[in-house]
Amino acid sequence: MSFPRASTALNRFTVLDLTRVRAGPTCVRQLADWGANCIKIEMPEHMSEGEGMGGPREGSDFQNLHRNKRSITLNLKSPEGVAVLKRLAAKADVVVENYRPYVKKRLGIDYEALSAVNPRLVYASISGFGQDGPYATRPGFDQIAQGMGGLMSITGLPGQGPVRVGIPVADLCAGLFAAMGIMVALLEREKSGKGQAIDTSLLQAQLFMLDFQATRWLTGGEVPPQAGNNHPTSIPTGVFKTSDGYINIAAAGQHMWIRTCETLGVPEVAKRPEFATGKDRSKNRDEINAIIEKETLKNTSSYWVDALNKAGVPCGPIYSIDQAFADEQVKHLGIAKSVRTQNQKTITLVGQPVRLSRTPSEIVAPPPLLGEHTDEVLAEFGFGKDEIGKLHAEKVL
């Protein structure tokens, strides 16, 4: 295969990507970025219904989601297309799909159908609400999951009303968890020799991501409220205005609280009895925040970031996105990666946030054109030239 691999880490695995929009493509992107042979299966152009929910193919969102993959077109609404998919699945390691549960059964491409031709197949399903249960047939969308998963009730300023998070966190996390599940299943397969079905949903992912906020309710019976920029349990932690902007300060714990007061030039505040313990500081949060901000307003953001970090108190600037990518540490980490497109244009995308010393991930191939690799991929799977030509003529491809 001439197609470049992003890493050698997963280059022994072949993944069939039946996903669209975000959660599913995020999952497959994880595998592609670590070198898996990821084949994006799309509807032929003559069956296109126009721009989908994933946005235009040339848009930055699509480009970032589908790098390091190949694309073939295949009409899965036809028996011939399903037959082609089964031949591909017979040699693949993984199938990832995010159809609603009844759709894949109707098409005849569900786990039972594909595992019958390849018992070693790992079949990953991502949905809005799960593969079964009272909401299984509902369409899923990130913001719906944010709301039903409780996140919007704890995001925003107290009394503001529900606020969505500025990224599609349910979509992204469902994709990441699905990729993790796939890797666990592949590891288990090395021992058992058998594949299996795995599934996750936007709702499950969002509930999991509540983390300590969820256990405040589950174990303590406390319903967390909106806390704005204040950390709900670690005090003082929040946003403070400076002479030229805003900073975050996270001064949890007794020693850090004392160092914060000393660095701000008000060491006597740490000795006040109403701020003596974490519980006391929580009770008097608003007063503490006012005292801190009175001092931070006396100097610049960069001054306080430097001074507080030197004192061992976590503190950082609050950036716009352009400022974030201009930061010297972000540049050093190299998470912004460039790649050349088919027309030799250079685009910059977001790379993987994990570094491996021997088998690093790179962005080596731009997002594919629709069906760009159809003939190449089918030939690799044993389809003859005449057979491929016939499939084109019958508009299966």
ABEGO torsion letter per residue (X at the ends): XABBBABAAAAABBBBBABBEAAAAAAAAAAAAAGBBBBBBBBBAAABAEBBAAEBAABAAAAAAABGBBBBBBBAABAAAAAAAAAAAAABABBBBABBAAAAAAAGABAAAAAAABAABBBBBBBAAEABEAAAABBBBAAAAAAAAGAAAABEBBGAEBBBBABBAAAAAAAAAAAAAAAAAAAAAAAAGBBBBBBBBAAAAAAAAAEAAAAAAAAAGBBBBBAEABBAABOBBEBBBBAAEBBBBBBBEAAAAAAAAAAAGBAAAAABAAAABAAAAAAAAAAAAAAAAAAAAABBAAAAAAAAAAAGBBBBBBBBAAAAAABAAAAAAGABBBBBBAAGBBBBBBBBABBBAABBBBBABBBBBBGAAAAAAAAAAGBBAAAAAAAAAAGAX
